[in-house]
């Protein structure tokens, strides 16, 4: 029988225990740049000092238009890598691995174009929003944004990535047949986009 305090191996890392801190967005800690701030650094360093076996960093956006809030962390630019490398370094110094959750909000995002697998009216707290059906070119652009964010995460020293596929965000929208009614491979096999992203990240980081 395994104990909560026994190590567990995930891929190439072994955690010191089975306690994982899940991703929770730190609203109010950042600004429109998506850059790491001292508040982020302190927060994650303190979490690592607490002795968790693994930290999964909050939803970190792969495009600026795919954000939920203007103060979210980003991985859409090379300029964001040094600050994130400082963050992973502080966490690793406490003996804790860290993953990053890659995020695109899709129809519930902030961009002028609310991207969605298919035309869809989303009813949120601020009223209805109509998502635009993504073209094949837009799907490819978002797919590549996830892949490049994964590459930047690897360059910044993260031990792994998690694709944010719940809470009505873009990847969840692709997997929801009430939203995704496409007649191409991204609709008939809705997991296609996720598999392409994973394959692309592996290719970029191997």
N, C-alpha and C positions, 0 to 999 in steps of 0.2 A: 504494500500500500504506500503510495507516494504521499509525502507531506507537502504542505503549502511552502515549506522552506527548503525543499529539495530543488536542486538545479534542474533545468530542462534545456534541451538542445533544439534550436530552431535554425535549420539550415547550417550555416557555418559559425553560429554563435551559441554560447552556452550561458544562460542567465544564472544568477546566484540564488534565485528563488523563483517561485511561480506567481509572484505579485506583479501585475502589469498595470501601469497607469494609462488609462485610455485617453484619446485625443479630446481636448476641450479648448475651444477657441478663447483666447484672452482678449476680449473686446476692450478697447480703451488703452491697450499697451503699445500700439503702433500708430502709423500714419499712412498716408496715401502711397508712400514709396514701397510698401511691402517689406521694408528692411527690418532686421532684428534691432531691437532697442535694449538698453541696459535692463529695463524691466523684464523683458523676455529672458535675458541671460540669467538674471537673479532667480526668476521663477523656476526655470528648469534645473538650475544648479541646486536649489533647495530641494526640489523633488528627488533628484538623484542622491543627495545626502541622506534622504529619509530611508534609503535602503531597498527601494523597489528593484525587482529583477529586470524590468524592461519599462521604458517610457515610449509611448507613441505620441509624437508631437502633433499638435492641433492641425486642423484642416488648413493646408498651405496651398495657395492657389497657383494653378499652372498658367493662367492668363489673367491679365488685369481685369478684363471684362467679365471673367467668370467668378468674381468675388461676390460674397454676400454683404460685405461691409468694407468700407474704405480703409479700415485699420487692420485688415487681415495680413498675415505673413504671406510672402510670395516666393515662388521659385521660377518666375517667368523670365528672369534676367540674370546674366552672369554677374552683374553688380551685387546681387543678393547673396552670392556664394560666400564671400569672406565672413560676413556676419554670422551666417549659419554654421560655418566651420568653427568659429569661436564658440558657438552654442554647443555643438557636438563635442568639442574639446573639453568644455567644462563638465559636461555630463560624463564623458569617458573618464575624466580624472577622478570621479567618484566611484569608478568600477561598474558603471551601468551602461548597457547598450541603449541606443535610441533609434527608433524608426520615425519616418515622417509620413503623414497622411496627405496624399495628393488629391486636390479638390478642384472641381469646376461645378458651379451652381446650376448651369443650364438656364431653364426658364425662370428660375427664382433668383437669378443673378442681377448684377447692376448695370451691365452693358446696354448700349442703345439698342442692340439687337438681342432679344431674349432667345437664345438658341434652344432648340428642342428637337428630338428625333422626328417629330411630326407636328403639324399645327395642333395646338392644344391650348385651351383656356384654363389657366391656373387661378384658383381663388385663394388668395392669401389674406393676411391681416390688413394689408393696405388696398384691398380690392382686387378685381380680376386683372390678370396679365395674360396676353396672348403670346404664346411661343411661336416662333417662326420655324417652319420645317427646314432642317439643315440640308444643304446641298451636299453632294459627294465631296466637293472641294472643302467645304466647312468641316465635315467629319474628318477628313484627312488632316486639316489644320489643327483641330483639337487633339486628334490622336498623336500628332507629332509634338504638340505642346506638352502632353503628358510624358511622352518619351524623353524629351529634352529636360523636363523637370526631374525625371528619374536620374538622368545622367548628371545633372547638377547636384542632386542629392548625394549621389555616390562621390562626386568631387568634394562635397562639403563634409564627408566623413560619416554619413548616416550608415547604420548597419542594415537597413532594409527600408522598404516603402510599403505603404498600405494604400490601395485605391479606395477612395471614398465612394461607396456604391449604395448608400442608403439615404434616408431623410429627404427624399424627393429631389435629390440633386441629379446632375446630368447622367451619370452612369446608371443610377437607379431608374431614370426616365427611359433609358434604352431597354432596360430589363422588364419594364412594366408594359404589358400588352394593351392596357387601356390608354396608354400614352403613345406608345410606339406602334403605329399601324402601317409602317413602311412595307413596301412590296419588294424591296431589294434584300441583299444578304444581311444588312444591318437590322432588318425587321423580321425576316424569316428565321434568322439565327442571331438573336439579339445579343448573345454573348460574344459575337465576333469582335466588336470594338474593344472589349476588355482583353480578349486574347491577343489582339494585335498590339495593344499597349504593353502588355507583359512581355511579349516576344521582343518588341522593340527595345524595352529597357534592358532586358537580358543581353541583347546584341550590343548595346551601347556600353555596358558595364563589364562585359566578360573579358 
